[in-house]
Amino acid sequence: LGCLNNKKAVVSTQSTGAPKDGEFDYREMILRDYNKFITADANGDQFLSVDEMASFVHPEEFHHTRDLALQESMNDLDRNKDGFITVEEYIEDIIADEDDVRVNQPEWIEMERRTFLSHRDLNKDGKVDLKELKEWMHPGGNAPALVEAKHLILLSDKDKDGQLTPAEILDNFKVFVGSQATDFGRMLHNEL
């Protein structure tokens, strides 16, 4: 954001009231993007450079916006807003796409439940806190893209050879589209 024909872009905090029935409420999304803008604007000049814009679009990839991305993920996954992600909330988020054929596969859901308990809930208290979520999103400081690639291979590699064939990718298309870390499925749905 910046100037357009020498006019500054302005974000108003004034509300026009709650949306009418059937209308989407954009207020939370606008506030979230405003906070992300302020955080991405590393030099505080109220403009986003190319690098700052990249951190706005992919906050999980940049040091100065990573904590915001972490908190946004917690807010998205923590449905009851108690500051933790339970195994139930984790499973609910994964199966939110009713078109996903895995929704009706109890063995797949059980595998995800075991993954949560063995790899996400590090202190074994039955829930994931912000520290555990940080390790989940950035294990050992690894880049989120690498973590997501490993996760996608784990879920899609039927012959367990550590590599994906075109057939394995196509057979697991919904795994890629519904990926939590890339959020591609939601972005695609919003575009349509």
C-alpha positions in Angstrom: 0.0 0.0 0.0 1.1 3.5 -0.4 0.1 6.4 -2.6 -2.2 6.3 -5.6 -2.3 9.6 -7.5 -0.8 11.3 -4.5 -3.7 10.1 -2.2 -2.8 8.0 0.8 -4.6 4.8 1.4 -6.5 5.0 4.7 -7.9 2.4 7.0 -10.8 3.5 9.0 -11.6 2.1 12.4 -15.1 3.4 12.3 -17.7 0.6 12.0 -20.8 0.8 9.8 -22.4 -1.7 12.1 -23.0 -5.4 11.9 -23.6 -6.9 8.5 -27.1 -7.6 7.5 -28.4 -11.2 7.4 -26.6 -13.2 4.7 -23.8 -10.7 4.4 -20.2 -11.7 5.1 -18.7 -9.9 8.1 -15.3 -8.5 6.9 -14.5 -6.6 10.1 -12.3 -9.3 11.7 -10.5 -9.9 8.4 -9.8 -6.2 8.0 -8.5 -5.9 11.5 -6.3 -9.0 11.0 -4.9 -7.6 7.8 -4.3 -4.2 9.4 -2.3 -5.8 12.2 -0.4 -7.8 9.6 0.3 -4.6 7.7 1.7 -2.8 10.7 3.9 -5.7 11.6 5.2 -6.2 8.0 6.0 -2.5 7.8 9.4 -3.0 9.4 10.6 0.6 9.0 7.3 2.1 10.2 6.9 4.4 7.2 3.3 3.2 6.5 4.3 2.0 3.1 5.3 -1.6 2.2 8.4 -2.1 0.1 8.7 -5.2 -2.1 10.4 -7.1 0.8 7.8 -5.9 3.3 5.0 -6.8 1.0 6.5 -10.4 0.8 6.4 -10.5 4.6 2.8 -9.3 4.5 1.8 -12.1 2.1 3.9 -14.8 3.7 4.4 -13.7 7.4 5.5 -17.2 8.4 8.6 -16.9 6.2 10.1 -13.7 7.8 11.6 -13.2 11.2 9.8 -9.9 12.0 6.4 -11.3 11.1 6.8 -14.9 12.2 5.2 -14.4 15.7 2.2 -12.8 14.1 1.8 -15.8 11.8 2.1 -18.1 14.8 -0.6 -16.2 16.7 -2.9 -16.1 13.6 -2.5 -19.9 13.3 -3.4 -20.4 17.0 -6.4 -18.2 16.6 -7.6 -20.2 13.5 -7.1 -23.6 15.1 -8.2 -22.8 18.7 -11.9 -22.9 18.1 -12.9 -22.5 21.8 -10.4 -19.7 22.3 -8.8 -21.1 25.4 -5.3 -20.6 24.2 -4.7 -24.2 23.3 -5.3 -26.6 20.4 -7.0 -29.8 21.4 -6.8 -33.0 19.3 -10.5 -32.5 18.6 -9.9 -29.0 17.3 -7.0 -30.3 15.2 -9.1 -33.0 13.6 -12.0 -30.6 13.1 -9.8 -28.3 11.2 -8.4 -31.0 9.0 -11.8 -32.5 8.1 -13.5 -29.1 7.6 -13.6 -29.7 3.9 -16.7 -31.9 3.6 -15.8 -32.8 0.0 -12.6 -34.5 1.2 -13.1 -38.3 0.8 -10.9 -38.9 3.9 -13.6 -37.5 6.2 -15.3 -40.9 6.1 -12.1 -42.9 6.6 -11.7 -43.6 10.3 -8.2 -45.0 9.8 -7.0 -41.8 8.3 -8.6 -39.8 11.1 -7.0 -42.1 13.7 -3.6 -41.7 12.0 -3.9 -37.9 12.3 -5.0 -38.3 15.9 -1.8 -40.3 16.6 0.3 -37.7 14.7 -1.1 -35.0 17.0 -0.5 -36.9 20.2 3.0 -38.1 19.2 4.4 -35.2 17.2 2.4 -32.0 18.0 1.6 -32.4 21.7 5.3 -32.4 22.8 4.6 -32.1 26.6 1.9 -34.8 26.5 -0.8 -32.8 28.2 -3.4 -33.5 25.5 -3.2 -30.0 23.9 -0.9 -27.8 21.9 0.2 -24.5 23.4 1.9 -21.6 21.5 5.4 -23.0 22.2 4.5 -26.4 20.8 2.7 -24.7 17.8 6.0 -22.8 17.1 7.9 -26.1 17.0 5.2 -27.6 14.8 5.4 -24.7 12.3 9.2 -24.2 12.6 10.7 -27.4 13.9 14.3 -26.9 14.8 14.1 -23.5 13.0 13.4 -25.2 9.6 11.6 -23.2 7.0 7.8 -23.7 6.9 7.9 -24.8 3.3 10.3 -27.7 4.1 8.1 -28.7 7.0 5.0 -28.7 4.8 6.7 -30.6 2.0 7.7 -33.4 4.5 4.2 -33.5 5.9 2.7 -33.8 2.4 5.1 -36.6 1.5 4.2 -38.4 4.8 0.5 -38.3 4.0 0.7 -39.1 0.2 3.7 -41.5 -0.2 1.7 -44.7 -0.5 4.7 -47.0 -1.2 6.8 -45.2 1.6 9.8 -44.7 -0.6 10.3 -41.1 0.4 9.4 -39.8 -3.0 6.1 -38.9 -4.7 5.1 -40.2 -8.1 2.7 -38.2 -10.3 0.1 -40.9 -9.5 0.6 -40.5 -5.8 0.1 -36.7 -6.1 -3.0 -37.0 -8.3 -4.4 -39.7 -6.0 -3.9 -37.3 -3.0 -4.9 -34.1 -4.7 -7.2 -33.1 -1.8 -4.2 -33.5 0.6 -2.4 -30.8 -1.3 -5.4 -28.5 -1.8 -6.4 -28.9 1.8 -3.0 -28.3 3.2 -3.2 -26.4 6.5 0.3 -24.8 6.2 -0.1 -23.6 2.7 -3.8 -22.8 3.2 -4.1 -23.3 -0.6 -7.6 -24.8 -0.4 -9.1 -21.9 1.4 -7.4 -19.4 -0.9 -8.6 -21.4 -3.9 -12.2 -21.5 -2.5 -12.1 -17.7 -1.9 -10.9 -17.1 -5.4 -13.8 -19.1 -6.9 
